Amino acid sequence: MPKQDSAARRRLRNRSVRSVVKTCSSKAEELVSRKETDAAKKAVVEAVSALDKAVKAGVIHPNKAARRKSRLMKKLNQATKSQA
């Protein structure tokens, strides 16, 4: 049953990548909501990098990554604009 074996390995890799994406994204959103702009900028860059890596690995669709990156950047820009 090689299909099951390879599917299980792929599932583990995909879950790991998705977990990293979720962790980075939630960390960035939390920092943006607390208006910690310097830390939030770094966290958003990490989240964008994680999303790009997930797309490269074929774990998520490119449009989904683009949408998430856009929403993160939008929140960050609104937070920095309101603070300035």
PyMOL Python script that loads the backbone (N, CA, C, O; Angstrom):
from pymol import cmd

cmd.read_pdbstr("""\
ATOM      1  N   MET A   1       0.832  -1.203   0.000  1.00  0.00           N
ATOM      2  CA  MET A   1       0.000   0.000   0.000  1.00  0.00           C
ATOM      3  C   MET A   1       0.873   1.262   0.000  1.00  0.00           C
ATOM      4  O   MET A   1       0.883   2.008   0.979  1.00  0.00           O
ATOM      5  N   PRO A   2       1.585   1.495  -1.065  1.00  0.00           N
ATOM      6  CA  PRO A   2       2.479   2.652  -1.080  1.00  0.00           C
ATOM      7  C   PRO A   2       1.751   3.986  -1.100  1.00  0.00           C
ATOM      8  O   PRO A   2       2.284   4.987  -0.622  1.00  0.00           O
ATOM      9  N   LYS A   3       0.548   4.012  -1.642  1.00  0.00           N
ATOM     10  CA  LYS A   3      -0.165   5.291  -1.693  1.00  0.00           C
ATOM     11  C   LYS A   3      -0.479   5.793  -0.288  1.00  0.00           C
ATOM     12  O   LYS A   3      -0.382   6.988  -0.008  1.00  0.00           O
ATOM     13  N   GLN A   4      -0.852   4.876   0.582  1.00  0.00           N
ATOM     14  CA  GLN A   4      -1.170   5.285   1.946  1.00  0.00           C
ATOM     15  C   GLN A   4       0.072   5.783   2.675  1.00  0.00           C
ATOM     16  O   GLN A   4       0.011   6.760   3.422  1.00  0.00           O
ATOM     17  N   ASP A   5       1.184   5.117   2.460  1.00  0.00           N
ATOM     18  CA  ASP A   5       2.420   5.523   3.130  1.00  0.00           C
ATOM     19  C   ASP A   5       2.847   6.916   2.691  1.00  0.00           C
ATOM     20  O   ASP A   5       3.153   7.770   3.523  1.00  0.00           O
ATOM     21  N   SER A   6       2.866   7.141   1.385  1.00  0.00           N
ATOM     22  CA  SER A   6       3.303   8.450   0.891  1.00  0.00           C
ATOM     23  C   SER A   6       2.296   9.529   1.256  1.00  0.00           C
ATOM     24  O   SER A   6       2.676  10.671   1.512  1.00  0.00           O
ATOM     25  N   ALA A   7       1.022   9.180   1.283  1.00  0.00           N
ATOM     26  CA  ALA A   7      -0.004  10.149   1.671  1.00  0.00           C
ATOM     27  C   ALA A   7       0.163  10.546   3.135  1.00  0.00           C
ATOM     28  O   ALA A   7      -0.019  11.710   3.493  1.00  0.00           O
ATOM     29  N   ALA A   8       0.505   9.586   3.968  1.00  0.00           N
ATOM     30  CA  ALA A   8       0.704   9.884   5.392  1.00  0.00           C
ATOM     31  C   ALA A   8       1.914  10.796   5.588  1.00  0.00           C
ATOM     32  O   ALA A   8       1.873  11.728   6.391  1.00  0.00           O
ATOM     33  N   ARG A   9       2.984  10.523   4.852  1.00  0.00           N
ATOM     34  CA  ARG A   9       4.170  11.381   4.956  1.00  0.00           C
ATOM     35  C   ARG A   9       3.862  12.795   4.466  1.00  0.00           C
ATOM     36  O   ARG A   9       4.256  13.777   5.095  1.00  0.00           O
ATOM     37  N   ARG A  10       3.161  12.889   3.350  1.00  0.00           N
ATOM     38  CA  ARG A  10       2.802  14.195   2.798  1.00  0.00           C
ATOM     39  C   ARG A  10       1.899  14.953   3.762  1.00  0.00           C
ATOM     40  O   ARG A  10       2.041  16.164   3.934  1.00  0.00           O
ATOM     41  N   ARG A  11       0.971  14.237   4.387  1.00  0.00           N
ATOM     42  CA  ARG A  11       0.050  14.862   5.343  1.00  0.00           C
ATOM     43  C   ARG A  11       0.811  15.451   6.524  1.00  0.00           C
ATOM     44  O   ARG A  11       0.503  16.557   6.968  1.00  0.00           O
ATOM     45  N   LEU A  12       1.794  14.729   7.034  1.00  0.00           N
ATOM     46  CA  LEU A  12       2.601  15.234   8.147  1.00  0.00           C
ATOM     47  C   LEU A  12       3.358  16.499   7.755  1.00  0.00           C
ATOM     48  O   LEU A  12       3.397  17.465   8.517  1.00  0.00           O
ATOM     49  N   ARG A  13       3.961  16.490   6.565  1.00  0.00           N
ATOM     50  CA  ARG A  13       4.686  17.677   6.102  1.00  0.00           C
ATOM     51  C   ARG A  13       3.743  18.856   5.932  1.00  0.00           C
ATOM     52  O   ARG A  13       4.050  19.973   6.348  1.00  0.00           O
ATOM     53  N   ASN A  14       2.592  18.604   5.318  1.00  0.00           N
ATOM     54  CA  ASN A  14       1.632  19.686   5.077  1.00  0.00           C
ATOM     55  C   ASN A  14       1.109  20.263   6.384  1.00  0.00           C
ATOM     56  O   ASN A  14       0.962  21.479   6.510  1.00  0.00           O
ATOM     57  N   ARG A  15       0.827  19.405   7.354  1.00  0.00           N
ATOM     58  CA  ARG A  15       0.335  19.881   8.652  1.00  0.00           C
ATOM     59  C   ARG A  15       1.381  20.750   9.328  1.00  0.00           C
ATOM     60  O   ARG A  15       1.049  21.767   9.936  1.00  0.00           O
ATOM     61  N   SER A  16       2.629  20.357   9.225  1.00  0.00           N
ATOM     62  CA  SER A  16       3.707  21.127   9.831  1.00  0.00           C
ATOM     63  C   SER A  16       3.805  22.513   9.202  1.00  0.00           C
ATOM     64  O   SER A  16       3.934  23.512   9.908  1.00  0.00           O
ATOM     65  N   VAL A  17       3.744  22.570   7.882  1.00  0.00           N
ATOM     66  CA  VAL A  17       3.840  23.855   7.180  1.00  0.00           C
ATOM     67  C   VAL A  17       2.645  24.732   7.522  1.00  0.00           C
ATOM     68  O   VAL A  17       2.804  25.926   7.777  1.00  0.00           O
ATOM     69  N   ARG A  18       1.446  24.148   7.529  1.00  0.00           N
ATOM     70  CA  ARG A  18       0.241  24.913   7.870  1.00  0.00           C
ATOM     71  C   ARG A  18       0.311  25.442   9.294  1.00  0.00           C
ATOM     72  O   ARG A  18      -0.126  26.559   9.569  1.00  0.00           O
ATOM     73  N   SER A  19       0.854  24.646  10.190  1.00  0.00           N
ATOM     74  CA  SER A  19       0.979  25.066  11.583  1.00  0.00           C
ATOM     75  C   SER A  19       1.890  26.281  11.702  1.00  0.00           C
ATOM     76  O   SER A  19       1.588  27.214  12.447  1.00  0.00           O
ATOM     77  N   VAL A  20       2.993  26.276  10.981  1.00  0.00           N
ATOM     78  CA  VAL A  20       3.917  27.416  11.001  1.00  0.00           C
ATOM     79  C   VAL A  20       3.221  28.660  10.463  1.00  0.00           C
ATOM     80  O   VAL A  20       3.371  29.750  11.015  1.00  0.00           O
ATOM     81  N   VAL A  21       2.462  28.493   9.387  1.00  0.00           N
ATOM     82  CA  VAL A  21       1.747  29.628   8.789  1.00  0.00           C
ATOM     83  C   VAL A  21       0.745  30.205   9.783  1.00  0.00           C
ATOM     84  O   VAL A  21       0.669  31.420   9.962  1.00  0.00           O
ATOM     85  N   LYS A  22      -0.019  29.334  10.427  1.00  0.00           N
ATOM     86  CA  LYS A  22      -1.024  29.799  11.385  1.00  0.00           C
ATOM     87  C   LYS A  22      -0.374  30.511  12.568  1.00  0.00           C
ATOM     88  O   LYS A  22      -0.853  31.557  13.006  1.00  0.00           O
ATOM     89  N   THR A  23       0.709  29.947  13.081  1.00  0.00           N
ATOM     90  CA  THR A  23       1.395  30.542  14.223  1.00  0.00           C
ATOM     91  C   THR A  23       1.931  31.928  13.884  1.00  0.00           C
ATOM     92  O   THR A  23       1.737  32.880  14.641  1.00  0.00           O
ATOM     93  N   CYS A  24       2.605  32.033  12.746  1.00  0.00           N
ATOM     94  CA  CYS A  24       3.174  33.332  12.342  1.00  0.00           C
ATOM     95  C   CYS A  24       2.077  34.357  12.085  1.00  0.00           C
ATOM     96  O   CYS A  24       2.206  35.518  12.475  1.00  0.00           O
ATOM     97  N   SER A  25       1.004  33.935  11.434  1.00  0.00           N
ATOM     98  CA  SER A  25      -0.081  34.864  11.113  1.00  0.00           C
ATOM     99  C   SER A  25      -0.781  35.356  12.373  1.00  0.00           C
ATOM    100  O   SER A  25      -1.058  36.548  12.507  1.00  0.00           O
ATOM    101  N   SER A  26      -1.064  34.449  13.289  1.00  0.00           N
ATOM    102  CA  SER A  26      -1.766  34.858  14.506  1.00  0.00           C
ATOM    103  C   SER A  26      -0.883  35.751  15.370  1.00  0.00           C
ATOM    104  O   SER A  26      -1.375  36.688  15.998  1.00  0.00           O
ATOM    105  N   LYS A  27       0.413  35.467  15.406  1.00  0.00           N
ATOM    106  CA  LYS A  27       1.349  36.298  16.156  1.00  0.00           C
ATOM    107  C   LYS A  27       1.382  37.712  15.568  1.00  0.00           C
ATOM    108  O   LYS A  27       1.375  38.699  16.305  1.00  0.00           O
ATOM    109  N   ALA A  28       1.416  37.799  14.252  1.00  0.00           N
ATOM    110  CA  ALA A  28       1.443  39.105  13.583  1.00  0.00           C
ATOM    111  C   ALA A  28       0.154  39.875  13.837  1.00  0.00           C
ATOM    112  O   ALA A  28       0.191  41.069  14.131  1.00  0.00           O
ATOM    113  N   GLU A  29      -0.983  39.197  13.725  1.00  0.00           N
ATOM    114  CA  GLU A  29      -2.268  39.868  13.949  1.00  0.00           C
ATOM    115  C   GLU A  29      -2.393  40.362  15.384  1.00  0.00           C
ATOM    116  O   GLU A  29      -2.938  41.438  15.629  1.00  0.00           O
ATOM    117  N   GLU A  30      -1.890  39.579  16.328  1.00  0.00           N
ATOM    118  CA  GLU A  30      -1.957  39.983  17.732  1.00  0.00           C
ATOM    119  C   GLU A  30      -1.121  41.238  17.976  1.00  0.00           C
ATOM    120  O   GLU A  30      -1.564  42.160  18.661  1.00  0.00           O
ATOM    121  N   LEU A  31       0.078  41.270  17.418  1.00  0.00           N
ATOM    122  CA  LEU A  31       0.943  42.437  17.593  1.00  0.00           C
ATOM    123  C   LEU A  31       0.363  43.671  16.909  1.00  0.00           C
ATOM    124  O   LEU A  31       0.487  44.784  17.421  1.00  0.00           O
ATOM    125  N   VAL A  32      -0.265  43.476  15.766  1.00  0.00           N
ATOM    126  CA  VAL A  32      -0.893  44.600  15.064  1.00  0.00           C
ATOM    127  C   VAL A  32      -2.052  45.141  15.888  1.00  0.00           C
ATOM    128  O   VAL A  32      -2.226  46.354  15.998  1.00  0.00           O
ATOM    129  N   SER A  33      -2.841  44.250  16.466  1.00  0.00           N
ATOM    130  CA  SER A  33      -3.995  44.697  17.252  1.00  0.00           C
ATOM    131  C   SER A  33      -3.562  45.420  18.527  1.00  0.00           C
ATOM    132  O   SER A  33      -4.284  46.282  19.029  1.00  0.00           O
ATOM    133  N   ARG A  34      -2.370  45.067  19.058  1.00  0.00           N
ATOM    134  CA  ARG A  34      -1.852  45.749  20.246  1.00  0.00           C
ATOM    135  C   ARG A  34      -1.085  47.019  19.893  1.00  0.00           C
ATOM    136  O   ARG A  34      -0.575  47.709  20.776  1.00  0.00           O
ATOM    137  N   LYS A  35      -1.004  47.325  18.600  1.00  0.00           N
ATOM    138  CA  LYS A  35      -0.352  48.540  18.089  1.00  0.00           C
ATOM    139  C   LYS A  35       1.146  48.594  18.402  1.00  0.00           C
ATOM    140  O   LYS A  35       1.709  49.674  18.579  1.00  0.00           O
ATOM    141  N   GLU A  36       1.781  47.431  18.468  1.00  0.00           N
ATOM    142  CA  GLU A  36       3.236  47.372  18.635  1.00  0.00           C
ATOM    143  C   GLU A  36       3.846  47.318  17.235  1.00  0.00           C
ATOM    144  O   GLU A  36       4.133  46.240  16.714  1.00  0.00           O
ATOM    145  N   THR A  37       4.041  48.486  16.637  1.00  0.00           N
ATOM    146  CA  THR A  37       4.352  48.549  15.213  1.00  0.00           C
ATOM    147  C   THR A  37       5.699  47.933  14.842  1.00  0.00           C
ATOM    148  O   THR A  37       5.789  47.234  13.833  1.00  0.00           O
ATOM    149  N   ASP A  38       6.733  48.170  15.619  1.00  0.00           N
ATOM    150  CA  ASP A  38       8.047  47.627  15.255  1.00  0.00           C
ATOM    151  C   ASP A  38       8.040  46.102  15.267  1.00  0.00           C
ATOM    152  O   ASP A  38       8.497  45.461  14.321  1.00  0.00           O
ATOM    153  N   ALA A  39       7.524  45.540  16.330  1.00  0.00           N
ATOM    154  CA  ALA A  39       7.446  44.082  16.426  1.00  0.00           C
ATOM    155  C   ALA A  39       6.459  43.527  15.407  1.00  0.00           C
ATOM    156  O   ALA A  39       6.670  42.448  14.854  1.00  0.00           O
ATOM    157  N   ALA A  40       5.382  44.264  15.159  1.00  0.00           N
ATOM    158  CA  ALA A  40       4.371  43.811  14.205  1.00  0.00           C
ATOM    159  C   ALA A  40       4.938  43.753  12.796  1.00  0.00           C
ATOM    160  O   ALA A  40       4.635  42.829  12.042  1.00  0.00           O
ATOM    161  N   LYS A  41       5.759  44.732  12.434  1.00  0.00           N
ATOM    162  CA  LYS A  41       6.360  44.730  11.092  1.00  0.00           C
ATOM    163  C   LYS A  41       7.224  43.497  10.890  1.00  0.00           C
ATOM    164  O   LYS A  41       7.168  42.860   9.839  1.00  0.00           O
ATOM    165  N   LYS A  42       8.024  43.157  11.900  1.00  0.00           N
ATOM    166  CA  LYS A  42       8.874  41.968  11.804  1.00  0.00           C
ATOM    167  C   LYS A  42       8.025  40.701  11.726  1.00  0.00           C
ATOM    168  O   LYS A  42       8.334  39.784  10.966  1.00  0.00           O
ATOM    169  N   ALA A  43       6.958  40.659  12.517  1.00  0.00           N
ATOM    170  CA  ALA A  43       6.090  39.484  12.529  1.00  0.00           C
ATOM    171  C   ALA A  43       5.360  39.325  11.199  1.00  0.00           C
ATOM    172  O   ALA A  43       5.168  38.207  10.722  1.00  0.00           O
ATOM    173  N   VAL A  44       4.956  40.440  10.603  1.00  0.00           N
ATOM    174  CA  VAL A  44       4.272  40.376   9.307  1.00  0.00           C
ATOM    175  C   VAL A  44       5.234  39.865   8.239  1.00  0.00           C
ATOM    176  O   VAL A  44       4.842  39.076   7.379  1.00  0.00           O
ATOM    177  N   VAL A  45       6.478  40.305   8.286  1.00  0.00           N
ATOM    178  CA  VAL A  45       7.476  39.819   7.324  1.00  0.00           C
ATOM    179  C   VAL A  45       7.661  38.308   7.482  1.00  0.00           C
ATOM    180  O   VAL A  45       7.763  37.588   6.489  1.00  0.00           O
ATOM    181  N   GLU A  46       7.704  37.831   8.721  1.00  0.00           N
ATOM    182  CA  GLU A  46       7.828  36.391   8.970  1.00  0.00           C
ATOM    183  C   GLU A  46       6.612  35.637   8.448  1.00  0.00           C
ATOM    184  O   GLU A  46       6.745  34.564   7.859  1.00  0.00           O
ATOM    185  N   ALA A  47       5.425  36.201   8.666  1.00  0.00           N
ATOM    186  CA  ALA A  47       4.200  35.555   8.207  1.00  0.00           C
ATOM    187  C   ALA A  47       4.160  35.487   6.687  1.00  0.00           C
ATOM    188  O   ALA A  47       3.766  34.468   6.119  1.00  0.00           O
ATOM    189  N   VAL A  48       4.564  36.564   6.029  1.00  0.00           N
ATOM    190  CA  VAL A  48       4.592  36.584   4.562  1.00  0.00           C
ATOM    191  C   VAL A  48       5.578  35.542   4.046  1.00  0.00           C
ATOM    192  O   VAL A  48       5.299  34.847   3.069  1.00  0.00           O
ATOM    193  N   SER A  49       6.716  35.437   4.697  1.00  0.00           N
ATOM    194  CA  SER A  49       7.709  34.441   4.309  1.00  0.00           C
ATOM    195  C   SER A  49       7.159  33.025   4.473  1.00  0.00           C
ATOM    196  O   SER A  49       7.356  32.173   3.607  1.00  0.00           O
ATOM    197  N   ALA A  50       6.476  32.783   5.576  1.00  0.00           N
ATOM    198  CA  ALA A  50       5.892  31.459   5.822  1.00  0.00           C
ATOM    199  C   ALA A  50       4.829  31.137   4.776  1.00  0.00           C
ATOM    200  O   ALA A  50       4.745  30.005   4.300  1.00  0.00           O
ATOM    201  N   LEU A  51       4.017  32.133   4.419  1.00  0.00           N
ATOM    202  CA  LEU A  51       2.999  31.921   3.390  1.00  0.00           C
ATOM    203  C   LEU A  51       3.643  31.599   2.044  1.00  0.00           C
ATOM    204  O   LEU A  51       3.187  30.702   1.335  1.00  0.00           O
ATOM    205  N   ASP A  52       4.696  32.323   1.692  1.00  0.00           N
ATOM    206  CA  ASP A  52       5.384  32.066   0.425  1.00  0.00           C
ATOM    207  C   ASP A  52       5.993  30.665   0.395  1.00  0.00           C
ATOM    208  O   ASP A  52       5.963  29.988  -0.633  1.00  0.00           O
ATOM    209  N   LYS A  53       6.542  30.241   1.526  1.00  0.00           N
ATOM    210  CA  LYS A  53       7.117  28.897   1.594  1.00  0.00           C
ATOM    211  C   LYS A  53       6.032  27.828   1.459  1.00  0.00           C
ATOM    212  O   LYS A  53       6.252  26.784   0.844  1.00  0.00           O
ATOM    213  N   ALA A  54       4.859  28.098   2.041  1.00  0.00           N
ATOM    214  CA  ALA A  54       3.754  27.144   1.938  1.00  0.00           C
ATOM    215  C   ALA A  54       3.280  27.025   0.493  1.00  0.00           C
ATOM    216  O   ALA A  54       2.941  25.935   0.033  1.00  0.00           O
ATOM    217  N   VAL A  55       3.256  28.146  -0.216  1.00  0.00           N
ATOM    218  CA  VAL A  55       2.874  28.111  -1.634  1.00  0.00           C
ATOM    219  C   VAL A  55       3.907  27.327  -2.427  1.00  0.00           C
ATOM    220  O   VAL A  55       3.558  26.507  -3.276  1.00  0.00           O
ATOM    221  N   LYS A  56       5.171  27.580  -2.148  1.00  0.00           N
ATOM    222  CA  LYS A  56       6.249  26.898  -2.863  1.00  0.00           C
ATOM    223  C   LYS A  56       6.186  25.390  -2.641  1.00  0.00           C
ATOM    224  O   LYS A  56       6.481  24.610  -3.546  1.00  0.00           O
ATOM    225  N   ALA A  57       5.800  24.988  -1.437  1.00  0.00           N
ATOM    226  CA  ALA A  57       5.689  23.565  -1.116  1.00  0.00           C
ATOM    227  C   ALA A  57       4.399  22.954  -1.653  1.00  0.00           C
ATOM    228  O   ALA A  57       4.221  21.737  -1.611  1.00  0.00           O
ATOM    229  N   GLY A  58       3.497  23.800  -2.159  1.00  0.00           N
ATOM    230  CA  GLY A  58       2.242  23.295  -2.704  1.00  0.00           C
ATOM    231  C   GLY A  58       1.205  22.988  -1.647  1.00  0.00           C
ATOM    232  O   GLY A  58       0.265  22.235  -1.900  1.00  0.00           O
ATOM    233  N   VAL A  59       1.362  23.558  -0.469  1.00  0.00           N
ATOM    234  CA  VAL A  59       0.443  23.267   0.632  1.00  0.00           C
ATOM    235  C   VAL A  59      -0.816  24.117   0.528  1.00  0.00           C
ATOM    236  O   VAL A  59      -1.917  23.629   0.782  1.00  0.00           O
ATOM    237  N   ILE A  60      -0.660  25.390   0.156  1.00  0.00           N
ATOM    238  CA  ILE A  60      -1.830  26.256  -0.015  1.00  0.00           C
ATOM    239  C   ILE A  60      -1.807  26.873  -1.408  1.00  0.00           C
ATOM    240  O   ILE A  60      -0.761  26.948  -2.052  1.00  0.00           O
ATOM    241  N   HIS A  61      -2.956  27.304  -1.853  1.00  0.00           N
ATOM    242  CA  HIS A  61      -3.104  27.895  -3.187  1.00  0.00           C
ATOM    243  C   HIS A  61      -2.480  29.292  -3.203  1.00  0.00           C
ATOM    244  O   HIS A  61      -2.571  30.020  -2.214  1.00  0.00           O
ATOM    245  N   PRO A  62      -1.855  29.668  -4.303  1.00  0.00           N
ATOM    246  CA  PRO A  62      -1.229  30.999  -4.379  1.00  0.00           C
ATOM    247  C   PRO A  62      -2.196  32.156  -4.136  1.00  0.00           C
ATOM    248  O   PRO A  62      -1.821  33.156  -3.524  1.00  0.00           O
ATOM    249  N   ASN A  63      -3.420  32.031  -4.603  1.00  0.00           N
ATOM    250  CA  ASN A  63      -4.395  33.106  -4.395  1.00  0.00           C
ATOM    251  C   ASN A  63      -4.758  33.246  -2.919  1.00  0.00           C
ATOM    252  O   ASN A  63      -4.972  34.355  -2.431  1.00  0.00           O
ATOM    253  N   LYS A  64      -4.827  32.122  -2.213  1.00  0.00           N
ATOM    254  CA  LYS A  64      -5.136  32.170  -0.785  1.00  0.00           C
ATOM    255  C   LYS A  64      -4.009  32.870  -0.032  1.00  0.00           C
ATOM    256  O   LYS A  64      -4.259  33.667   0.871  1.00  0.00           O
ATOM    257  N   ALA A  65      -2.779  32.570  -0.407  1.00  0.00           N
ATOM    258  CA  ALA A  65      -1.636  33.223   0.233  1.00  0.00           C
ATOM    259  C   ALA A  65      -1.641  34.715  -0.064  1.00  0.00           C
ATOM    260  O   ALA A  65      -1.375  35.528   0.821  1.00  0.00           O
ATOM    261  N   ALA A  66      -1.942  35.074  -1.301  1.00  0.00           N
ATOM    262  CA  ALA A  66      -1.980  36.491  -1.678  1.00  0.00           C
ATOM    263  C   ALA A  66      -3.054  37.226  -0.891  1.00  0.00           C
ATOM    264  O   ALA A  66      -2.844  38.355  -0.449  1.00  0.00           O
ATOM    265  N   ARG A  67      -4.198  36.589  -0.718  1.00  0.00           N
ATOM    266  CA  ARG A  67      -5.295  37.204   0.032  1.00  0.00           C
ATOM    267  C   ARG A  67      -4.903  37.410   1.494  1.00  0.00           C
ATOM    268  O   ARG A  67      -5.158  38.470   2.066  1.00  0.00           O
ATOM    269  N   ARG A  68      -4.290  36.405   2.088  1.00  0.00           N
ATOM    270  CA  ARG A  68      -3.874  36.518   3.490  1.00  0.00           C
ATOM    271  C   ARG A  68      -2.799  37.582   3.677  1.00  0.00           C
ATOM    272  O   ARG A  68      -2.835  38.347   4.641  1.00  0.00           O
ATOM    273  N   LYS A  69      -1.836  37.627   2.745  1.00  0.00           N
ATOM    274  CA  LYS A  69      -0.780  38.642   2.826  1.00  0.00           C
ATOM    275  C   LYS A  69      -1.379  40.031   2.697  1.00  0.00           C
ATOM    276  O   LYS A  69      -0.995  40.950   3.419  1.00  0.00           O
ATOM    277  N   SER A  70      -2.315  40.179   1.780  1.00  0.00           N
ATOM    278  CA  SER A  70      -2.952  41.477   1.565  1.00  0.00           C
ATOM    279  C   SER A  70      -3.697  41.930   2.814  1.00  0.00           C
ATOM    280  O   SER A  70      -3.613  43.097   3.197  1.00  0.00           O
ATOM    281  N   ARG A  71      -4.411  41.032   3.440  1.00  0.00           N
ATOM    282  CA  ARG A  71      -5.173  41.386   4.641  1.00  0.00           C
ATOM    283  C   ARG A  71      -4.247  41.744   5.806  1.00  0.00           C
ATOM    284  O   ARG A  71      -4.523  42.672   6.566  1.00  0.00           O
ATOM    285  N   LEU A  72      -3.149  40.998   5.936  1.00  0.00           N
ATOM    286  CA  LEU A  72      -2.185  41.313   6.992  1.00  0.00           C
ATOM    287  C   LEU A  72      -1.575  42.693   6.779  1.00  0.00           C
ATOM    288  O   LEU A  72      -1.477  43.491   7.711  1.00  0.00           O
ATOM    289  N   MET A  73      -1.168  42.965   5.545  1.00  0.00           N
ATOM    290  CA  MET A  73      -0.566  44.268   5.236  1.00  0.00           C
ATOM    291  C   MET A  73      -1.562  45.400   5.448  1.00  0.00           C
ATOM    292  O   MET A  73      -1.206  46.476   5.928  1.00  0.00           O
ATOM    293  N   LYS A  74      -2.803  45.145   5.089  1.00  0.00           N
ATOM    294  CA  LYS A  74      -3.846  46.159   5.259  1.00  0.00           C
ATOM    295  C   LYS A  74      -4.018  46.503   6.737  1.00  0.00           C
ATOM    296  O   LYS A  74      -4.108  47.676   7.099  1.00  0.00           O
ATOM    297  N   LYS A  75      -4.064  45.478   7.589  1.00  0.00           N
ATOM    298  CA  LYS A  75      -4.197  45.707   9.031  1.00  0.00           C
ATOM    299  C   LYS A  75      -2.985  46.453   9.581  1.00  0.00           C
ATOM    300  O   LYS A  75      -3.125  47.360  10.401  1.00  0.00           O
ATOM    301  N   LEU A  76      -1.801  46.065   9.127  1.00  0.00           N
ATOM    302  CA  LEU A  76      -0.579  46.724   9.590  1.00  0.00           C
ATOM    303  C   LEU A  76      -0.559  48.191   9.170  1.00  0.00           C
ATOM    304  O   LEU A  76      -0.219  49.063   9.970  1.00  0.00           O
ATOM    305  N   ASN A  77      -0.921  48.463   7.926  1.00  0.00           N
ATOM    306  CA  ASN A  77      -0.924  49.844   7.438  1.00  0.00           C
ATOM    307  C   ASN A  77      -1.938  50.701   8.179  1.00  0.00           C
ATOM    308  O   ASN A  77      -1.665  51.865   8.472  1.00  0.00           O
ATOM    309  N   GLN A  78      -3.104  50.143   8.488  1.00  0.00           N
ATOM    310  CA  GLN A  78      -4.111  50.893   9.238  1.00  0.00           C
ATOM    311  C   GLN A  78      -3.620  51.187  10.652  1.00  0.00           C
ATOM    312  O   GLN A  78      -3.854  52.276  11.176  1.00  0.00           O
ATOM    313  N   ALA A  79      -2.948  50.232  11.263  1.00  0.00           N
ATOM    314  CA  ALA A  79      -2.449  50.424  12.629  1.00  0.00           C
ATOM    315  C   ALA A  79      -1.345  51.479  12.662  1.00  0.00           C
ATOM    316  O   ALA A  79      -1.314  52.317  13.563  1.00  0.00           O
ATOM    317  N   THR A  80      -0.444  51.442  11.687  1.00  0.00           N
ATOM    318  CA  THR A  80       0.647  52.421  11.677  1.00  0.00           C
ATOM    319  C   THR A  80       0.136  53.807  11.298  1.00  0.00           C
ATOM    320  O   THR A  80       0.650  54.814  11.785  1.00  0.00           O
ATOM    321  N   LYS A  81      -0.873  53.862  10.432  1.00  0.00           N
ATOM    322  CA  LYS A  81      -1.433  55.153  10.025  1.00  0.00           C
ATOM    323  C   LYS A  81      -2.169  55.814  11.181  1.00  0.00           C
ATOM    324  O   LYS A  81      -2.063  57.025  11.374  1.00  0.00           O
ATOM    325  N   SER A  82      -2.910  55.030  11.949  1.00  0.00           N
ATOM    326  CA  SER A  82      -3.663  55.587  13.074  1.00  0.00           C
ATOM    327  C   SER A  82      -2.731  56.035  14.199  1.00  0.00           C
ATOM    328  O   SER A  82      -3.060  56.940  14.966  1.00  0.00           O
ATOM    329  N   GLN A  83      -1.573  55.397  14.289  1.00  0.00           N
ATOM    330  CA  GLN A  83      -0.626  55.743  15.341  1.00  0.00           C
ATOM    331  C   GLN A  83       0.178  56.996  14.987  1.00  0.00           C
ATOM    332  O   GLN A  83       0.592  57.742  15.874  1.00  0.00           O
ATOM    333  N   ALA A  84       0.396  57.221  13.705  1.00  0.00           N
ATOM    334  CA  ALA A  84       1.224  58.366  13.272  1.00  0.00           C
ATOM    335  C   ALA A  84       0.520  59.697  13.420  1.00  0.00           C
ATOM    336  O   ALA A  84       1.094  60.738  13.097  1.00  0.00           O
TER     337      ALA A  84
END
""", "prot")
cmd.dss("prot")
cmd.show_as("cartoon", "prot")
cmd.util.cbc("prot")
cmd.orient("prot")
